[in-house]
Amino acid sequence: MKITPEQAREALDAWICRPGMTQEQATILITEAFWALKERPNIDVQRVTDEGGAVDQRALGVNRVKIFERWKAIDTRDKREKFTALVPAIMEAIRISDFRLYREIIDGKSITCMIAGLNKEYGDVVESGLLFADPAVVDRETDELIEKAIAFKLAYRQQYQQKAGWNYEPSFC
């Protein structure tokens, strides 16, 4: 499954919400995965650990800001290109540190990622309403929110059934 920059952003948000994971820890893992890639894209990612495993705090801070505060926004063509180039390293870092979350992301059934997506879509709907956007924009944003809400509802129900070991039949309403 090809991961889009938007999906990678949601995955990144879900990953750093996990217990024990921080932006700094994620930055270290992403940077290590980036430097382990056989073919590295031409983006400015500094090494943050030396051969002995010591962390260069300055490089860590620079990379964290680039990844989490600049590129992740993907609101310009340049940021989208850089974040897209970083997606393989992000997914590899998630795979190594939290394989369960990685599988859920790849399968498209990560409840945490779906919640992150719902929050983003909800924010888009609210923003378009507050800015008195064109009705076509509000319609599109609302449709995207409804689509994600339905997908979340179905995935949540399926995971709940699997954990509880029983079948839930929806009402006829």
Secondary structure, DSSP 8 states (H G I E B T S, - for coil): ----HHHHHHHHHHHHTSTT--HHHHHHHHHHHHHH-SS--SS-----B-TT--B-HHHHHHHHIIIIIIGGG--SHHHHHHHHHHHHHHHHHHHHH-HHHHHHHHHT--HHHHHHHHHHHHHHHHHHHHTT--HHHHHHHHHHHHHHHHHHHHHHHHHHHHHHTS-------
